[in-house]
């Protein structure tokens, strides 16, 4: 944990260093602004640690306020870093090219004008990102399956993922999600991990909100990596009080036509093989709940639909380009060999910065219909 903290601080400090370099042309003619910005940036680098310390000491209002400021700043810094990285890359190429061709040095774009444009884009981006993070979408997916008998009623499954309930996201975040789910009236509700965040304290009242949802086939969940970061026992206790049954590398039969399989996140030590939980292929429609959108070659024939989350589709553009390197199937429905499908949710909440850009939050409603029946 200490090593992770040191690495995080070093990377976060390097991000701030590039952003400071980018904005310096706007500041260099003022005697105080560079120093003030440096002090502010140092405070913001330390803000995630300060949030945790305040929370541990019981200063919840201070911790929440500092979290909103610190993590919103983080989002703005990430946007600025992305833009200044392009400017720095261009200027580096120009500098290298200007050694044999000195005239190219005049093509540098690092200036007060470009810094001002970046500042404008960051302000616009942050305002939009805060809006988009609350612009909850309902994504509807219809799949046909021969495993449902002709004439049977469609099976309606709602998926939520990556809510990250905790210090920042509380009842004001959860209440609209509960209301939307009540409107959708699913037969089954599944949660594909990271329902709680590492800062899990002070969740009073949220379990009672979850208890308002009573779909006829129940509520089921699997662990994500943040359930382990938060402390597995207290995370599971919260999910249990909220009415979720957490599936730990196990399968159960639900209703007349559904087999439900849930696997723990790899953050759990000594993780058993996924195919053990899936077991032999079933005549029932087999739904695999798995936090990370990775597909195992040995198990792809054991399920009909895998539901995952984890990536947030990068949450803030252009970080989807980075998350896509590890998880190329990070947004929406993907056909897999053998007729199975993977659906990766963009997530229902946010982690870190309370904003999203080009990756709106979602609740996903699946309708599984009998083959040849079409939409009910």
N, C-alpha and C positions, 0 to 999 in steps of 0.2 A: 504493500500500500504506500509506504514511504517513497519507494522508487517511482511508482506511478505519479505521485504528487510532484516529485522533483521534475520528472519528464514533462508533465503538464505545465508547470510553471515556466520551464525553459521555453517550451514551444509557444506558450501564450505571450511570454515576454518578447520573443522573436517576432511574433505577429504585430505586437504593439510597436516594436522598433521600426518595422517597415512602414507602418501607418504614420508614425512620427516623421520619418524621412519624407513621406509623401506630402504631408501637410506643411512641412517646414517653410517652403517658399511663401506661404501665407503669413507666417509668423516671424520671419527673420528680421523684419524692420521694426519690431516691437520689443522693447527690452525685457518685458515681463512674461509675455505670452508663452514663449518656448518653455520656460521654467515651470509655469503654472500647468501647462499641458503635461509636462513630464511628471509632475507630482500627482496630477489626477490619474494618469495612466498607471502609475505605480500603485495607487489606491485601488484601481479597478482590477489590476492583476491579482491583488491580494483579496479582492472582494469575495470570491467563492469560499476561501478559507474563513474569512470573517463571518460569512453567513452561517457556516457550520458551527463555529465557536459560539456565536450568539444564540443559536438554537439549542446547543448543548447546555448553555447556562440558563435557559428558560426565558430569554428575551425574544419571544416570538414576534411581536409587532416590529421590533427593530430588524429581526432576521428577515421577515417578509418584505419590508421596505427595501432593505439592502439587496435582497435577492432580485426584486423587480428592477432596481436601478442597475445592479451589476450585470444581470443576465441580458437586459435590454441593451446595455452598452456593448456586451459581447456580440450581440447580433449586428449592431452597427459597425463594430470593428471588423467583423468577418466580411461584411459587404465592402468596406473601405479596403481591406487587405486584398480582396479579389481584384478590385480595380487597380490598386497601386501595384499589384504583382504584374499585371499586364504592362503598366507604364514602366516599371523597373526592368522587365524583360526586354521591352523595346529599346530602352536606353542602353542596356547592356549590349545588345546587338549593334546599336549605332556606335557605341564606344569601341567595340572590337573592330568594326568595319572602318572607323575613322583613322586607324593607324596607317593603313595604306592609302586611304582616301580622306584626308583631313576635312574636306568640305562637308562630309556627312555629319560632322559634329553639330552642325546647325539644325539637324533634324531631331534633336532631343525634344521630347514632349513633356518632360518634368518641369513644370513652371507653376507660377501662381494661378494662371488661368486653368490649367488642368486640375490643380488642387481644389480650386473653387468649384469646378464642375463635379469633381468627386464628392465634395461636401454636399452639394445640392442633391446628387443622386443618393447619397447615404440617407439624408433626411427624408426624401421621398420614399426610399426603400423601406426604412424603418416604419414610417406611418402606414404604408401599404402592408408590410409584414405583420404588424399588430392587427390590422383589419382582417387579413386573410386567415390568420390563426383562429379567428372566431367565426369564419365563414364556413360552417359545417356543411359538408355535402353528403347527400345520400346517393351512393353508387348502387345501381341495380344490375344484377347479373342473373341471367336465366340459363340453366343447363338442362339438357335432356339426358335421361338415363333409362336403359332397359331394365334396371333393377327395381324400378317402381312399376307396379302392375298397371295395365291400361285402365283408365277411368279413375285412378286414385287422385286424391287431392294433392296439389303441389306442396312440397316441403319447403317452408320458409325459414331461412336461417339468417340471423343477423350477426355480423362480426364487428367487434370493436378491438382496438389494439393500441398499445403505446400511449395510454392516457397520462401516465406519470403524475398521478395524484400525490400531493405532498405539500410542501411549503408554499409553492406558488399556485398550483391548481387545486382548488378546494370546491366548495359547493357552488360557487358562481360559474365554475367550469362544468361541473358534473350535472347540475340541474337541467340545462338545456339538452344535454345528451340523453338523460332519462326521459325527458318529455318527447324527444324525437323517437326514441325506441318505443314508447307507449303508443305513438301514432302509427308506427309501422306494424305493430302487433305480430312479431315473429313467433313461430312455433318453438324456436330454440335460439338462445343467445350464447355466443361463444366469445371468449376473450383470449387473444393470442399473445399474452405476455406484456410486461412492463406496465401493468395497471397502476402500480405504485412506484414512487421514485425513491432514490437513496435517502432523501430527507422525508421520512415517512411519519414523523411525529405530528401530533395534533390533527388527526383525521376524524375527530368527533363529528358525528352527524352524517358522514358520508355513507357509512354502512346502511343507515336507515333509508337513505335515498335509493340505494340499490335494491332494498327490500320492496320498493314499490313495483318492481318488475317481477312478474310471476308468469313467464311463458309456459305453456302447457307441457313442453318437453324438458324444461329446466334451463339452468344456467351453468355453463362449464368453462373452465379456464385452464391454461397451462402457464408455467413459470417462464418469465423472460430473464434476461441478465440482471435487470434492476431489482427484481424480487430478491436476488441473492445479495446485491449491494446494500439493499435496505435492511437486510436481516431476514432470513427465510422464515423463521418462526413467526415474527410479528406480521410479515406480509401474508402468510397463509392464514393467520388468525383473522386479519382484516377481510380477506376474501371469503373465509368461512362465515363470518358475521354478515357479509353482504349477500349471502345465499348462493355463492358459487361452489360447485364441486371441482376441485383441482385434480386433474388427471396426471399421475406421475408414471409415465412409461407403461400405460395400461390402456385397455380397450373395454368398452361396454356397449351393450345394445340398447338403443333408445327408440321408443315407438315401435312401429311395425316394420320399417324399412331401412333404418339407419344404424350403422355401426360407427361409433365415435372413438377415436384413438387420440391420446394426448401424450406428448413426450416432453421431458424437462429440457430446459435450455442447457447448452454445453457448459455454462458457468458452474453447473453442478459437477462435482468431482466424481470419478468412476462411473461415467455415464454408460449404461448398457446399450447394446446395438439397437437401432431403431426398428429393424425387422422383427425383433423379438416382441416388441409391443404390438406391431401390426398383426403378427401371426399369419395364418394362411389366408389366401384370398377368400372373400366372403360374398355370399349371394346378396347381402345387404349393401346399400350405398355406403361406402366407407369414407368418412371424413377424418382427415389427419390434421390435428392442431399442433403447430410447430412454430416457435417464435421466429426463428431465422429462416429466410427464404432460400435455403439450400436444399437441393433434391439429391437424395442418396440413390445411387444406381441400384443398390441391392433391394431397395424397398419400393421403387416407383411402380411396380406391378401390384403392390399390396393396398393401394388406395385409389379412390376415384377423384378426390379433390383435397389438396393440401392448402390450408389457410395459414398465412404467415404475416409478419409485420417487420419490426426491428429497424428498417433502414430510414423510415420517414421520407423516403425518396429524396434524401439529402436535406430536407426541411427548408433550407435557404439556398436558392440558386446562387452559385453554380456547384454547390457541394454534392449535388446528385451525380456529378461527373466522377467524384471520388468514391462515393458509396457504390456507384455502379461498377467500379473495378473489382470490388469484392463480391457484390451481389448484382449481377447483370439483370436478373429478373426482380426488379424492385418497385414495379408500379402496375397493378392491374392483373389481368388474366393471361395465363400462358398455357398453351397446349404442350403436353409432355408425351414422350413415347408410350405407346400402348393405349392411348385414349384418355389418360388421366389429365388433370389440370392442376396448376398452381395459381393461387390468387395471393398477391402481396398487397396488403393495405398500406396506404401512405401514413396511417396512424390517425388516431382520434384526438390526440393532444399534442403537446410540444415538450421537448427536452432542452434544458439550457435556455437559450433565448426564447421568450414567449411570442415568437413570430414565425411566420412561414412565408416563403416567396416561391411562387410557381409550384407549390405542393400543398394544396388545401387539405384540411383534415377531413376525414370521412368516417361514416358508418356505412357498412356494406350489407346489402340485403340480397341474399341468394334465393332463387326459386328453382328447386329441383323438380322437374316435371317428367312424367312418363314419356317414353319415346313415342313420337307420333302424335302426342296430345297438343303440342304447342302451348301457348300461354293460357293459363286458366281463365 
